Amino acid sequence: MTKKAIIVGASGLIGSKLLNIIFDNDGYNQILLIARKKTRIIDNRVTQLVIDFEQLNEYATEITGDVLFCCMGTTKDKTPDRWEYSKIERDYPVKLAEIALKNGIKQFHMVSSVGANAKSPVFYLKTKGESEAGLKNTGLTSLHIYQASLLTGRRKTSRKLEKLAIGIMKIVNPFLFGGLKKFRSIPASTVAMAMFKQSLKNEQGVFTYTSDKIKKLT
């Protein structure tokens, strides 16, 4: 039986972990990677679709499969313009969800952030919250949102402030109990594994997982 996974953002920290997990486990025998640039990945299970996200509708007929994993994102350093930032973090994921619904893709899994809230005064959290709200409004029957806290794991590019934050969180994590557990840092590989495992369950509904819940899923 053919089962096809779609990954948007497979070159990122979580997306790359997820791709390796899919390679190493049974579950999907076809993988569609959607990105702005072609990667060097060579595998007979992989098809790469290089697109202009501004023209998503032009590629809609090619975005087909069983499960779509949306791991795309950016940073203020890479995308200082707030308008462009909002497109990547909010508009593109929602448009992908609309295409997924139209094309009969059964599940949509989205990486968000702890504290995401459309009414937040913090631009990053506000944008993530707006993205979540937009996804919920599409009418997807199986929507999984992963509100990850500070991610740990080796990145392709060095981020000094992030390294400092990770070091601080190593000290702080043991003191975060109860409702504060969701703020503990979490390995990107843990988030990726949770996404993979939840995608195999075929559950219907809208699910939101904070970091403490994500850890329990693995």
C-alpha positions as CSV (number, residue, x, y, z in Angstrom):
1,M,0.0,0.0,0.0
2,T,1.3,3.4,-1.0
3,K,1.4,6.1,1.7
4,K,2.8,9.5,0.9
5,A,4.1,12.1,3.3
6,I,4.6,15.8,2.3
7,I,7.2,17.8,4.2
8,V,7.4,21.6,3.9
9,G,10.7,22.8,5.4
10,A,12.7,19.6,5.3
11,S,16.0,21.6,5.4
12,G,15.2,23.1,8.8
13,L,15.9,21.8,12.3
14,I,12.7,19.9,12.9
15,G,12.0,19.1,9.2
16,S,15.4,17.5,8.7
17,K,14.9,15.3,11.8
18,L,11.5,14.3,10.6
19,L,12.8,13.3,7.2
20,N,15.4,11.1,8.8
21,I,12.8,9.5,11.0
22,I,10.6,8.7,8.0
23,F,13.6,7.2,6.2
24,D,14.4,5.0,9.2
25,N,10.9,3.7,10.0
26,D,8.0,2.1,8.3
27,G,5.0,4.2,7.6
28,Y,5.6,6.1,4.4
29,N,7.0,4.8,1.1
30,Q,6.7,8.1,-0.8
31,I,7.9,11.5,0.3
32,L,7.3,14.9,-1.4
33,L,9.6,17.7,-0.3
34,I,8.4,21.2,-1.0
35,A,10.9,24.0,-0.8
36,R,12.3,27.1,-2.5
37,K,15.5,25.3,-3.5
38,K,16.3,21.8,-4.4
39,T,18.2,19.8,-1.9
40,R,21.0,17.2,-2.4
41,I,18.9,14.4,-1.1
42,I,18.9,11.4,-3.4
43,D,16.5,8.6,-2.5
44,N,14.1,6.7,-4.7
45,R,11.2,7.5,-2.3
46,V,11.7,11.2,-2.6
47,T,10.2,13.7,-5.1
48,Q,11.2,17.3,-4.8
49,L,8.9,20.2,-5.7
50,V,10.7,23.5,-6.0
51,I,8.2,26.3,-5.8
52,D,7.6,30.1,-5.4
53,F,5.5,30.3,-2.3
54,E,4.0,33.5,-3.6
55,Q,2.4,31.5,-6.4
56,L,1.2,28.5,-4.3
57,N,-2.0,28.0,-6.3
58,E,0.0,27.3,-9.4
59,Y,1.4,24.2,-7.8
60,A,-1.7,23.0,-6.1
61,T,-2.4,20.0,-8.3
62,E,1.1,18.7,-7.5
63,I,0.6,18.9,-3.7
64,T,-1.0,15.5,-3.1
65,G,-0.5,12.8,-0.5
66,D,-1.8,11.5,2.8
67,V,-0.2,13.7,5.4
68,L,1.3,17.2,5.2
69,F,4.0,18.2,7.7
70,C,4.5,21.9,7.8
71,C,7.9,22.7,9.4
72,M,8.6,25.9,7.6
73,G,9.6,29.0,9.5
74,T,12.1,31.9,9.6
75,T,13.9,34.3,12.0
76,K,14.0,38.0,12.4
77,D,17.6,37.9,11.3
78,K,16.8,36.2,8.1
79,T,13.5,38.1,7.5
80,P,13.6,41.5,9.2
81,D,10.7,42.8,7.2
82,R,7.5,42.1,9.3
83,W,5.3,41.8,6.2
84,E,7.6,39.1,4.7
85,Y,7.9,37.4,8.1
86,S,4.2,37.2,8.4
87,K,3.8,35.6,5.0
88,I,6.2,32.8,5.9
89,E,5.0,32.2,9.5
90,R,1.2,32.7,8.9
91,D,0.0,33.1,5.3
92,Y,1.9,30.3,3.6
93,P,1.0,27.6,6.1
94,V,-2.7,28.6,5.9
95,K,-2.7,28.5,2.2
96,L,-1.0,25.1,2.3
97,A,-3.8,23.9,4.6
98,E,-6.4,25.1,2.2
99,I,-4.8,23.2,-0.6
100,A,-4.5,20.1,1.6
101,L,-8.2,20.3,2.3
102,K,-9.1,20.7,-1.3
103,N,-6.8,17.8,-2.4
104,G,-8.1,15.4,0.2
105,I,-4.9,15.3,2.2
106,K,-6.1,13.5,5.4
107,Q,-3.8,15.2,8.0
108,F,-2.0,18.5,8.6
109,H,0.7,18.7,11.2
110,M,2.1,22.2,12.0
111,V,5.0,23.4,14.1
112,S,4.0,26.4,16.2
113,S,5.3,27.9,19.4
114,V,4.6,27.8,23.1
115,G,2.7,30.9,24.0
116,A,1.2,31.4,20.5
117,N,-1.7,33.8,20.8
118,A,-3.3,36.0,18.1
119,K,-3.9,38.7,20.8
120,S,-0.3,38.6,22.1
121,P,1.6,42.0,22.2
122,V,4.7,40.0,21.1
123,F,4.9,40.0,17.3
124,Y,6.3,36.5,17.0
125,L,3.7,34.9,19.3
126,K,0.9,37.0,17.7
127,T,1.9,35.8,14.2
128,K,2.0,32.1,15.4
129,G,-1.4,32.6,17.0
130,E,-2.9,34.0,13.9
131,S,-1.5,31.1,11.9
132,E,-3.1,28.6,14.3
133,A,-6.4,30.5,14.1
134,G,-6.2,30.5,10.3
135,L,-5.5,26.7,10.2
136,K,-8.5,26.0,12.4
137,N,-10.8,28.1,10.2
138,T,-9.9,26.0,7.1
139,G,-12.1,23.1,8.3
140,L,-9.4,20.5,8.3
141,T,-10.7,17.3,9.9
142,S,-7.3,16.2,11.3
143,L,-5.2,19.2,12.4
144,H,-2.2,18.7,14.8
145,I,-0.4,21.8,16.2
146,Y,2.9,21.4,18.1
147,Q,3.5,24.4,20.4
148,A,7.2,23.7,20.9
149,S,9.3,25.7,23.3
150,L,13.0,26.5,22.8
151,L,14.4,23.9,20.5
152,T,17.7,22.1,21.1
153,G,19.7,20.4,18.4
154,R,22.5,21.0,16.0
155,R,21.7,23.6,13.3
156,K,23.4,24.2,10.0
157,T,24.0,27.8,11.0
158,S,25.2,29.1,14.4
159,R,22.9,31.3,16.5
160,K,24.8,32.9,19.4
161,L,21.8,34.1,21.3
162,E,20.1,30.8,20.9
163,K,23.1,29.0,22.2
164,L,23.1,31.2,25.2
165,A,19.4,30.6,25.8
166,I,19.8,26.9,25.6
167,G,22.6,27.0,28.1
168,I,20.4,29.0,30.5
169,M,17.5,26.6,30.0
170,K,19.6,23.7,31.0
171,I,19.9,25.3,34.4
172,V,16.3,26.5,34.6
173,N,14.5,23.4,33.2
174,P,14.6,21.4,36.5
175,F,12.8,24.2,38.3
176,L,9.9,24.4,35.9
177,F,7.1,22.3,37.4
178,G,3.3,21.9,36.8
179,G,2.0,24.4,34.4
180,L,5.5,25.7,33.7
181,K,6.7,22.4,32.3
182,K,5.6,23.4,28.8
183,F,8.3,26.1,28.9
184,R,11.2,23.6,29.3
185,S,13.4,23.4,26.2
186,I,12.9,20.4,24.0
187,P,15.1,18.5,21.5
188,A,14.0,19.1,17.9
189,S,14.2,15.3,17.4
190,T,11.6,14.8,20.1
191,V,9.1,17.1,18.3
192,A,9.8,15.4,15.0
193,M,9.2,11.9,16.5
194,A,6.0,13.1,18.1
195,M,4.8,14.4,14.7
196,F,5.7,11.1,13.0
197,K,4.0,8.9,15.6
198,Q,0.8,11.0,15.7
199,S,0.6,10.9,11.9
200,L,0.3,7.1,12.1
201,K,-2.7,7.1,14.3
202,N,-5.2,8.7,11.8
203,E,-7.0,10.6,14.6
204,Q,-9.8,13.1,13.7
205,G,-10.1,16.5,15.3
206,V,-8.0,19.5,16.2
207,F,-5.1,18.8,18.6
208,T,-2.7,21.2,20.3
209,Y,0.4,19.8,22.0
210,T,2.6,21.9,24.3
211,S,6.2,20.8,24.9
212,D,5.4,18.8,28.0
213,K,2.7,16.9,26.1
214,I,4.9,16.5,23.0
215,K,7.5,14.6,25.2
216,K,4.8,12.2,26.3
217,L,3.8,11.4,22.8
218,T,7.3,9.9,22.1
